[in-house]
Amino acid sequence: MSNAVVQVKNLTHHYGDRLIFENLNFQINRGSIFGLLGKNGTGKTTTINILNGFLEPTSGQCLVFDEDSHKLSPQTKSRVGFLIEGHIQYSFMNIKQIEKYYSGFYPNWKKEAYWELLKKLQVTETQKISKMSCGQRSQIALGLLLAQNPDLLILDDFSMGLDAGYRRLFLDYLSDYIQAEGKTVFITSHIIQDLEELLDDCVILDYKTVLMTMPIKKFMDEFKHFRCILDNPPPVIQKDDIIKNVEILKNKTSFFTFAEESVLLNHLEKLGLKHHGVQQVKMSLEDAFIGLTGKY
C-alpha cells in the first residue's frame, strides 16, 4: 500500500485564458499535516476543488488514495472530510440537533470527537447555531468534521474570521486529535501565524507559479533574511537564483535567500552592490512567508 494519501503531478489550470498555476507537484504522506500556503488569488481553493473532484484540471493529475480525484469511488469519497471556511448547513438547528442529524449520514460516526470539542465552548446543547459567534460556528464545523472520522481532512482557509483565542483552540485541538488518531490533514491558508508548529510539509504559491515545496523545518532552517546598508542602492534590484526577494527601506536593504551569507555577499560584489553592516534577522514562519512572497 502506498504511503501517499494525495499525489499532485504536473497540475496546471486555466480559467479561460488566465493561468492560475503551472506544473504544481507535491505529495501528502499518511499521518502528516500538509500546508498549501499563498496569498488570495494564487490558486489554493482551485487546488482544493480539483482534489475534491469538483473541478477538472487543464492538465496534470491529482490522485487521492491512488484514485483519480475526478473519478473517486463512493468508498474513497467517504474517507475524505472537507471543511469550508465558516460553512454550516441548517444553522436553525441547535448543537444537539445538528449532531444527531449529521450522524445519520456517516456509518463511522464518532460523536465523542464532537462533544469533547464542544465542552471547551461557552454554549449549551439547546443553543441555536444561528445565534453563535463566527468562532463558535467554526468549532461546530470542526467538531462535525472530526466526528465523521475521515482518513483525510481538508481544511480550506479555516482561520478566516477567527480571533486569536479561537484560532489557537482550533489548532491545538486539531493537533491533539491528529496525533491521537493518526489522520492526514491538508490545510490551505493565507494566514500563516500559528502554523509553524503544526505543519510537517508545505507548498508556497505565488501568482502563476510555485515558489517552494519542502518540509517546513527545512524551509525555516535554510531560508534566511540578511539586512545591510548599501553604499549606493539602485532604484531596483532584480531577483535571481540567489536573491529570492529584496526590500529597500530608506537606507537599509533586506535580502531573502536560501544561500549562505558568504555566497550572498560574493553575489552582491559581483553585482557591484557595495555594502556594510550585514546582519542576519531571525524570522517566524509568517516573516519567512512574506519574505518569499513579498508584502504586496
Sine and cosine of phi, psi and omega as CSV:
sin_phi,cos_phi,sin_psi,cos_psi,sin_omega,cos_omega
0.00,0.00,0.71,-0.70,-0.01,-1.00
-0.92,0.38,0.59,-0.81,0.07,-1.00
-0.99,0.17,-0.18,0.98,-0.04,-1.00
-1.00,0.10,0.82,-0.58,0.11,-0.99
-1.00,0.06,-0.65,0.76,0.03,-1.00
-0.78,-0.63,0.71,-0.70,0.10,-0.99
-0.78,-0.63,0.87,-0.49,0.03,-1.00
-0.94,-0.34,0.85,-0.53,-0.14,-0.99
-0.82,-0.58,0.93,-0.37,0.09,-1.00
0.76,0.65,0.71,0.71,-0.08,-1.00
-0.98,0.22,0.81,-0.59,0.04,-1.00
-0.76,-0.66,0.67,-0.74,0.03,-1.00
-0.60,-0.80,0.64,-0.77,0.10,-1.00
-0.84,-0.54,0.53,-0.85,0.30,-0.96
-0.95,-0.32,0.98,-0.18,-0.14,-0.99
0.92,0.40,-0.82,-0.57,0.03,-1.00
-1.00,-0.02,-0.05,1.00,-0.08,-1.00
-1.00,0.01,0.88,-0.48,0.04,-1.00
-0.98,0.21,0.79,-0.61,0.06,-1.00
-1.00,-0.04,-0.81,0.59,0.14,-0.99
-0.43,-0.90,0.28,-0.96,-0.07,-1.00
-0.68,-0.74,0.74,-0.68,0.07,-1.00
0.81,0.58,0.78,0.62,0.07,-1.00
-0.99,0.16,0.79,-0.61,-0.01,-1.00
-0.72,-0.69,0.77,-0.64,0.18,-0.98
-0.25,-0.97,0.26,-0.97,0.01,-1.00
-0.71,-0.71,0.69,-0.72,0.06,-1.00
-0.94,-0.35,0.89,-0.46,-0.06,-1.00
-1.00,0.02,0.44,-0.90,-0.01,-1.00
-0.83,0.56,0.74,-0.67,0.06,-1.00
0.99,0.14,0.12,0.99,-0.02,-1.00
-0.97,-0.25,0.26,-0.97,0.10,-0.99
-0.90,-0.44,0.90,-0.44,-0.16,-0.99
-0.91,-0.42,0.71,-0.70,0.00,-1.00
-0.92,-0.39,0.74,-0.67,0.17,-0.99
-0.95,-0.30,0.96,-0.28,-0.17,-0.99
-0.92,-0.38,0.57,-0.82,0.03,-1.00
0.12,-0.99,0.31,-0.95,0.04,-1.00
-0.93,0.36,0.18,-0.98,0.07,-1.00
-0.87,0.49,0.70,-0.71,0.06,-1.00
1.00,0.01,0.13,0.99,-0.03,-1.00
-1.00,-0.07,-0.07,1.00,0.10,-0.99
0.93,-0.37,0.23,0.97,-0.03,-1.00
-0.91,0.42,-0.78,0.63,-0.02,-1.00
-0.93,0.36,-0.53,0.85,0.09,-1.00
-0.86,0.50,-0.69,0.73,0.04,-1.00
-0.89,0.46,-0.68,0.73,0.04,-1.00
-0.87,0.49,-0.69,0.72,-0.02,-1.00
-0.91,0.42,-0.58,0.82,0.07,-1.00
-0.93,0.36,-0.70,0.72,-0.02,-1.00
-0.88,0.47,-0.60,0.80,0.00,-1.00
-0.99,0.14,-0.08,1.00,-0.01,-1.00
0.99,0.11,0.15,0.99,0.00,-1.00
-0.98,0.19,-0.34,0.94,-0.12,-0.99
-0.62,-0.78,0.69,-0.72,0.04,-1.00
-1.00,-0.09,0.78,-0.62,-0.06,-1.00
-0.93,0.36,0.36,-0.93,0.08,-1.00
-0.89,0.46,-0.67,0.74,0.09,-1.00
-0.37,-0.93,0.21,-0.98,-0.06,-1.00
1.00,-0.03,-0.08,-1.00,-0.11,-0.99
-0.57,-0.82,0.56,-0.83,0.10,-0.99
-0.79,-0.61,0.85,-0.53,0.01,-1.00
-0.95,-0.33,0.71,-0.71,0.08,-1.00
-0.84,-0.54,0.88,-0.47,-0.12,-0.99
0.76,0.65,0.70,0.72,0.07,-1.00
0.93,0.37,0.22,0.98,0.09,-1.00
-0.92,-0.38,0.58,-0.82,0.08,-1.00
-0.87,0.50,0.79,-0.61,-0.10,-0.99
-0.88,0.47,-0.38,0.93,0.00,-1.00
-1.00,0.09,-0.11,0.99,-0.04,-1.00
-0.70,-0.72,0.69,0.73,-0.06,-1.00
-0.94,0.35,0.68,-0.74,0.07,-1.00
-0.96,0.28,0.40,-0.92,0.06,-1.00
-0.82,0.57,-0.59,0.81,0.00,-1.00
-0.90,0.43,-0.67,0.74,0.02,-1.00
-0.94,0.33,-0.63,0.78,0.04,-1.00
-0.86,0.51,-0.56,0.83,-0.01,-1.00
-0.94,0.35,-0.25,0.97,0.00,-1.00
-1.00,-0.01,-0.01,1.00,-0.07,-1.00
-0.90,-0.44,0.79,-0.62,0.09,-1.00
-0.93,-0.38,0.69,-0.73,-0.14,-0.99
-0.80,-0.60,0.83,-0.56,0.03,-1.00
-0.92,-0.40,0.91,-0.40,0.10,-1.00
-1.00,-0.02,0.67,-0.75,-0.06,-1.00
-0.79,0.62,0.85,-0.53,0.13,-0.99
0.92,0.38,0.26,0.97,-0.14,-0.99
-0.97,-0.24,0.88,-0.48,0.14,-0.99
-0.69,-0.72,0.83,-0.55,0.09,-1.00
-0.97,0.25,0.40,-0.92,0.12,-0.99
0.86,0.52,0.78,0.62,-0.03,-1.00
-0.94,0.33,-0.10,0.99,0.09,-1.00
-0.96,0.27,-0.24,0.97,0.02,-1.00
-0.98,0.20,0.31,-0.95,0.14,-0.99
-0.99,-0.11,0.00,-1.00,-0.10,-1.00
-0.86,0.51,-0.69,0.73,-0.04,-1.00
-0.94,0.33,-0.67,0.75,-0.04,-1.00
-0.90,0.43,-0.67,0.74,-0.09,-1.00
-0.95,0.32,-0.54,0.84,0.07,-1.00
-0.91,0.43,-0.70,0.72,0.00,-1.00
-0.91,0.42,-0.64,0.77,0.00,-1.00
-0.90,0.44,-0.77,0.64,-0.04,-1.00
-0.90,0.43,-0.56,0.83,-0.09,-1.00
-0.88,0.47,-0.42,0.91,-0.01,-1.00
-0.94,0.33,-0.24,0.97,-0.06,-1.00
-0.99,-0.17,-0.15,0.99,-0.13,-0.99
-0.80,-0.60,0.93,-0.37,-0.06,-1.00
-0.91,0.41,-0.41,0.91,-0.01,-1.00
-0.98,-0.19,0.41,0.91,-0.09,-1.00
-0.84,0.55,0.74,-0.67,0.04,-1.00
-0.85,-0.52,1.00,-0.03,-0.09,-1.00
-0.90,0.44,-0.40,0.91,-0.01,-1.00
-0.87,0.50,-0.60,0.80,-0.01,-1.00
-0.90,0.44,-0.58,0.82,0.02,-1.00
-0.94,0.34,-0.78,0.62,-0.12,-0.99
-0.95,0.31,-0.51,0.86,0.04,-1.00
-0.90,0.43,-0.64,0.76,0.03,-1.00
-0.93,0.36,-0.67,0.74,-0.07,-1.00
-0.93,0.36,-0.36,0.93,0.07,-1.00
-0.89,0.46,-0.39,0.92,-0.03,-1.00
-0.99,0.13,-0.16,0.99,-0.03,-1.00
-0.99,-0.14,0.48,-0.88,0.03,-1.00
-1.00,0.03,0.93,0.37,-0.03,-1.00
-0.66,-0.76,0.29,-0.96,0.05,-1.00
-0.93,-0.36,0.32,-0.95,-0.05,-1.00
-0.88,0.47,-0.45,0.89,-0.07,-1.00
-1.00,-0.09,0.07,1.00,-0.01,-1.00
-0.96,0.27,0.75,-0.66,0.00,-1.00
-0.96,0.27,0.62,-0.79,-0.02,-1.00
-0.90,0.44,-0.56,0.83,-0.01,-1.00
-0.89,0.45,-0.34,0.94,-0.03,-1.00
-0.99,-0.10,0.06,1.00,-0.05,-1.00
-1.00,-0.02,0.31,-0.95,0.08,-1.00
-0.96,0.29,0.21,-0.98,0.04,-1.00
-0.86,0.51,-0.68,0.73,0.00,-1.00
-0.90,0.43,-0.65,0.76,0.02,-1.00
-0.92,0.40,-0.65,0.76,0.03,-1.00
-0.89,0.45,-0.59,0.81,0.03,-1.00
-0.90,0.43,-0.60,0.80,0.04,-1.00
-0.94,0.35,-0.60,0.80,0.09,-1.00
-0.87,0.50,-0.71,0.70,0.00,-1.00
-0.88,0.48,-0.67,0.74,0.03,-1.00
-0.91,0.42,-0.67,0.74,0.02,-1.00
-0.87,0.49,-0.66,0.75,0.03,-1.00
-0.91,0.41,-0.59,0.81,0.02,-1.00
-0.92,0.38,-0.73,0.69,-0.03,-1.00
-0.90,0.43,-0.59,0.81,-0.01,-1.00
-0.92,0.40,-0.41,0.91,0.06,-1.00
-0.91,0.42,-0.35,0.94,0.04,-1.00
0.88,0.48,0.72,0.69,0.02,-1.00
-0.98,0.22,0.38,-0.93,0.08,-1.00
-0.99,0.17,-0.50,0.87,0.03,-1.00
-0.84,-0.55,0.84,-0.55,0.06,-1.00
-0.96,-0.27,0.79,-0.62,0.02,-1.00
-0.91,-0.41,0.87,-0.49,-0.06,-1.00
-0.88,-0.47,0.93,-0.37,-0.08,-1.00
-0.99,-0.15,0.95,-0.32,-0.01,-1.00
0.72,0.69,0.82,0.58,-0.12,-0.99
-0.88,0.47,-0.44,0.90,-0.20,-0.98
-1.00,-0.04,0.04,1.00,0.00,-1.00
-0.87,0.49,0.79,-0.61,0.08,-1.00
0.99,0.13,-0.02,1.00,-0.01,-1.00
-1.00,-0.03,0.70,-0.71,0.13,-0.99
-0.98,0.21,0.06,-1.00,-0.12,-0.99
-0.87,0.50,-0.65,0.76,-0.03,-1.00
-0.91,0.42,-0.74,0.68,-0.01,-1.00
-0.94,0.35,-0.56,0.83,0.03,-1.00
-0.91,0.42,-0.66,0.75,0.02,-1.00
-0.93,0.38,-0.64,0.77,0.06,-1.00
-0.87,0.49,-0.72,0.70,0.01,-1.00
-0.83,0.56,-0.78,0.62,-0.09,-1.00
-0.94,0.33,-0.65,0.76,-0.01,-1.00
-0.90,0.44,-0.70,0.72,-0.02,-1.00
-0.93,0.38,-0.66,0.75,0.02,-1.00
-0.87,0.49,-0.70,0.71,-0.01,-1.00
-0.88,0.48,-0.71,0.70,0.01,-1.00
-0.89,0.46,-0.66,0.75,-0.02,-1.00
-0.91,0.42,-0.70,0.71,-0.03,-1.00
-0.89,0.46,-0.70,0.72,-0.01,-1.00
-0.90,0.44,-0.63,0.78,-0.05,-1.00
-0.96,0.28,-0.58,0.81,-0.13,-0.99
-0.98,-0.22,-0.20,0.98,0.01,-1.00
0.93,0.38,0.56,0.83,0.00,-1.00
-1.00,0.09,0.15,-0.99,0.06,-1.00
-0.91,-0.42,0.67,-0.74,-0.08,-1.00
-0.79,-0.61,0.69,-0.73,0.11,-0.99
-0.86,-0.51,0.90,-0.43,-0.06,-1.00
-0.91,-0.41,0.73,-0.68,0.23,-0.97
-0.93,-0.36,0.60,-0.80,0.00,-1.00
-0.26,-0.96,0.51,-0.86,0.23,-0.97
-0.94,-0.34,-0.01,1.00,0.10,-1.00
-0.97,-0.23,0.92,-0.39,-0.26,-0.96
-0.99,-0.11,-0.45,0.89,-0.07,-1.00
-0.84,0.54,0.58,-0.81,0.00,-1.00
0.99,0.15,-0.12,0.99,-0.09,-1.00
-1.00,0.01,-0.25,0.97,-0.12,-0.99
-0.86,0.51,-0.65,0.76,-0.03,-1.00
-1.00,0.08,-0.14,0.99,-0.07,-1.00
-0.99,-0.11,-0.70,0.72,-0.16,-0.99
-0.98,0.19,0.56,-0.83,0.15,-0.99
-1.00,-0.08,-0.73,0.69,-0.04,-1.00
-0.69,-0.72,0.35,-0.94,0.04,-1.00
-0.41,-0.91,0.35,-0.94,0.19,-0.98
-0.87,-0.49,0.70,-0.71,0.10,-0.99
-0.92,-0.38,0.85,-0.52,-0.02,-1.00
-0.99,-0.16,0.56,-0.83,0.25,-0.97
-0.86,-0.51,0.04,-1.00,-0.01,-1.00
-0.89,0.46,0.89,-0.46,0.08,-1.00
0.96,0.29,0.06,1.00,-0.08,-1.00
-0.50,-0.87,0.26,-0.97,0.08,-1.00
-0.96,-0.28,0.83,-0.55,-0.04,-1.00
-1.00,0.04,-0.56,0.83,-0.14,-0.99
-0.30,-0.95,0.64,-0.77,0.13,-0.99
-0.66,-0.75,0.93,-0.37,-0.01,-1.00
-0.13,-0.99,0.23,-0.97,0.12,-0.99
-0.85,0.52,0.58,-0.81,-0.09,-1.00
-0.89,0.45,-0.60,0.80,0.00,-1.00
-0.91,0.41,-0.66,0.75,0.03,-1.00
-0.89,0.46,-0.67,0.74,0.03,-1.00
-0.87,0.50,-0.74,0.67,-0.04,-1.00
-0.93,0.37,-0.52,0.86,0.03,-1.00
-0.97,0.26,-0.58,0.82,-0.19,-0.98
-0.97,-0.23,-0.38,0.93,0.00,-1.00
-1.00,0.05,0.78,-0.63,-0.17,-0.99
-0.78,-0.63,0.43,-0.90,0.06,-1.00
-0.86,-0.51,0.89,-0.46,0.08,-1.00
-0.91,-0.42,0.73,-0.68,0.02,-1.00
-0.90,-0.45,0.68,-0.73,0.01,-1.00
-0.48,-0.88,0.08,-1.00,0.08,-1.00
-0.94,-0.34,0.83,-0.56,0.06,-1.00
-1.00,-0.04,0.68,-0.73,-0.06,-1.00
-0.91,0.41,-0.69,0.72,0.01,-1.00
-0.68,-0.73,0.97,0.23,-0.08,-1.00
-0.92,0.40,0.74,-0.67,0.07,-1.00
-0.96,0.28,0.28,-0.96,0.02,-1.00
-0.88,0.48,-0.57,0.83,-0.04,-1.00
-0.67,-0.74,0.69,-0.73,0.13,-0.99
-0.89,-0.46,0.85,-0.53,-0.09,-1.00
-0.97,0.25,0.61,-0.79,0.14,-0.99
-0.96,0.26,0.48,-0.88,0.01,-1.00
-0.44,-0.90,-0.32,-0.95,-0.06,-1.00
-0.90,0.44,-0.46,0.89,-0.02,-1.00
-0.99,-0.17,-0.71,0.70,0.01,-1.00
-1.00,0.02,0.98,-0.18,-0.04,-1.00
-0.98,0.19,-0.46,0.89,0.07,-1.00
-0.31,-0.95,0.40,-0.91,-0.01,-1.00
-0.55,-0.83,0.63,-0.78,0.06,-1.00
-0.75,-0.67,0.76,-0.64,0.04,-1.00
-0.93,-0.38,0.88,-0.48,-0.02,-1.00
-0.76,-0.65,0.95,-0.31,-0.07,-1.00
0.82,0.58,-0.88,-0.47,-0.07,-1.00
-0.99,-0.14,0.11,0.99,-0.01,-1.00
-0.91,-0.42,0.63,-0.78,-0.01,-1.00
-0.84,-0.54,0.73,-0.68,0.03,-1.00
-0.95,-0.31,0.77,-0.64,0.07,-1.00
-0.91,-0.41,0.71,-0.70,0.03,-1.00
-0.91,-0.42,0.78,-0.63,-0.18,-0.98
-0.39,-0.92,0.38,-0.92,0.18,-0.98
-1.00,-0.08,-0.06,1.00,-0.06,-1.00
-0.99,0.13,0.37,-0.93,0.13,-0.99
-0.94,0.33,0.31,-0.95,-0.08,-1.00
-0.84,0.54,-0.70,0.71,-0.04,-1.00
-0.89,0.46,-0.61,0.79,0.02,-1.00
-0.92,0.40,-0.69,0.72,0.02,-1.00
-0.88,0.47,-0.72,0.69,-0.05,-1.00
-0.91,0.42,-0.63,0.78,0.09,-1.00
-0.88,0.47,-0.62,0.79,0.02,-1.00
-0.91,0.42,-0.66,0.75,0.02,-1.00
-0.90,0.43,-0.62,0.79,0.05,-1.00
-0.87,0.49,-0.69,0.72,0.01,-1.00
-0.90,0.44,-0.50,0.86,0.03,-1.00
-0.99,0.13,-0.05,1.00,0.00,-1.00
0.98,0.20,0.40,0.92,-0.03,-1.00
-0.98,-0.18,0.99,-0.15,0.01,-1.00
-0.97,0.25,0.70,-0.71,-0.16,-0.99
-0.59,-0.81,0.31,-0.95,0.14,-0.99
-0.39,-0.92,0.23,-0.97,0.03,-1.00
0.93,0.37,0.66,0.75,-0.05,-1.00
-0.96,0.30,0.75,-0.66,0.06,-1.00
-0.70,-0.72,0.64,-0.77,0.13,-0.99
-1.00,0.01,0.71,-0.70,-0.07,-1.00
-0.95,-0.31,0.80,-0.60,0.03,-1.00
-0.93,0.36,0.63,-0.78,-0.06,-1.00
-0.81,-0.58,0.56,-0.83,0.27,-0.96
-0.99,0.11,0.10,-0.99,0.06,-1.00
-0.88,0.48,-0.63,0.78,0.03,-1.00
-0.89,0.45,-0.67,0.74,0.06,-1.00
-0.87,0.49,-0.71,0.71,-0.03,-1.00
-0.91,0.41,-0.64,0.77,0.04,-1.00
-0.87,0.50,-0.74,0.67,0.01,-1.00
-0.92,0.39,-0.59,0.81,0.03,-1.00
-0.90,0.44,-0.57,0.82,0.00,-1.00
-0.99,0.17,-0.67,0.74,-0.11,-0.99
-1.00,-0.02,-0.35,0.94,-0.10,-0.99
1.00,0.00,0.37,-0.93,-0.08,-1.00
-0.98,0.22,-0.41,0.91,-0.11,-0.99
-0.82,-0.57,0.00,0.00,0.00,0.00
